[in-house]
């Protein structure tokens, strides 16, 4: 099975696009920080270390293209920033069982993998005839550390 970078390159070619240094550098920036959900500016700062000639506008355009092609996922986590992460790069199974836990105190975002809503989706399909192809779950609360701090207060 190909790794994410190989899959990424293969999908770009399948979509008739060139595999450019900028596109690969952006993927690598996201891949280097799988636990983070990076803004375009954060991606730019990371990529600029490796490729000092890259411009912020190039990063924005590339991110927009990759998000439109479902090669990366665009997230709104309620903090006023658009953030990005690597999805599973599969249009038919786009990040379907990937959920976010957002700490109301420190702002940390944790990723949770699970098929929590499969039964609900099946029930919706049976009762409403509506075929769910994707969903997004964001849960707000307190991370382990912040919950412990709140208990001390």
Secondary structure by P-SEA (a helix, b strand, c coil): cccaaaaaaaaaaaacccccaaaaaaaaaaaacccccccaaaaaaaaaaacccccaaaaaaaaaaaaaaccbbbbbccccbbbbbbcccccccccccbbbbbbcccbbbbbbbccccaaaaaaaaaacccccccbbbbbbcccaaaaaaaaac
